[in-house]
């Protein structure tokens, strides 16, 4: 529901080296040669992150990060049952997304 994408320049050439800088994501769900998927479950939302490497034509490497913060069933139930104030519960994943974006912008890879 709350998604984003960011691309950051890096000097690293392997996804394993890049992933060491994302230890704060903790729960590695799936990994392949080209992608790493992280999934973290919280009380009111689920945080999904997809990290991949991209080599540009000029030889420079970029890390592509796709992320989403999706409200879970409990959030939807509270939002519907206590409408309209119940939808304030959706501020939690939105605020988490904003903080995650700020963290990614401040990171140096």
C-alpha positions in Angstrom: 0.0 0.0 0.0 2.8 2.4 0.9 5.6 1.7 -1.6 8.8 3.3 -2.8 11.9 2.9 -5.0 15.3 4.3 -4.7 18.5 3.8 -6.6 21.9 4.5 -4.9 25.4 4.5 -6.4 27.8 2.0 -5.0 31.4 0.9 -5.5 30.6 -2.7 -4.6 30.3 -5.3 -7.4 28.6 -8.1 -5.6 25.2 -8.3 -3.9 26.6 -10.1 -0.9 28.9 -7.2 -0.1 26.0 -4.7 -0.5 23.8 -6.8 1.7 26.2 -6.5 4.6 25.2 -2.8 4.8 21.6 -3.8 5.2 21.9 -5.9 8.3 19.2 -3.8 10.0 16.6 -5.5 7.8 17.3 -8.7 9.7 15.0 -11.3 8.1 16.2 -12.5 4.8 13.3 -14.2 3.1 14.8 -15.3 -0.3 18.1 -14.7 -2.0 19.4 -15.3 -5.5 22.3 -14.1 -7.5 20.5 -11.0 -8.6 18.0 -10.2 -5.8 17.7 -10.3 -2.0 14.2 -10.2 -0.5 13.7 -9.2 3.1 10.4 -9.5 5.0 9.7 -8.1 8.5 6.3 -8.5 10.2 5.2 -5.9 12.8 2.0 -5.6 14.8 0.1 -3.5 12.3 2.0 -3.9 9.0 4.4 -6.0 7.0 7.6 -4.5 5.6 8.9 -6.0 2.3 12.2 -5.0 0.7 13.8 -6.1 -2.6 17.5 -5.3 -3.1 19.2 -5.8 -6.5 22.4 -4.6 -8.3 22.3 -2.9 -11.6 25.3 -2.2 -13.9 24.9 0.9 -16.0 26.3 1.2 -19.6 29.2 3.4 -18.3 30.3 0.6 -15.9 29.0 2.2 -12.7 27.0 0.1 -10.3 23.8 1.1 -8.7 21.8 -0.6 -5.9 18.1 -0.7 -6.6 15.8 -0.9 -3.6 12.1 -1.5 -3.8 10.2 -1.5 -0.6 6.6 -1.6 0.7 4.8 -1.2 4.0 1.5 -3.0 3.8 -1.1 -2.9 6.5 -2.1 -6.3 7.8 -5.5 -7.8 8.5 -5.6 -6.4 12.0 -5.1 -2.9 10.7 -7.9 -3.2 8.1 -10.3 -4.6 10.8 -9.5 -1.7 13.2 -9.8 0.8 10.3 -13.2 -0.5 9.2 -14.7 -1.2 12.7 -13.7 2.2 14.1 -14.3 4.2 11.0 -13.4 7.1 10.6 -10.9 7.4 13.5 -9.8 3.8 12.9 -8.1 4.7 9.7 -5.5 6.7 11.8 -3.9 3.2 12.2 -2.6 3.6 8.7 -0.4 6.4 9.8 1.9 3.8 11.4 3.0 2.1 8.1 3.1 5.5 6.4 5.4 6.9 9.0 7.6 3.8 9.0 7.9 4.2 5.2 8.9 7.8 5.6 11.6 7.0 8.2 12.9 4.1 6.0 13.2 6.5 3.0 15.2 9.0 5.2 17.5 6.2 6.3 18.1 5.1 2.7 18.8 8.6 1.5 21.4 9.1 4.3 23.2 5.8 3.6 26.4 5.6 1.7 27.2 2.4 -0.1 
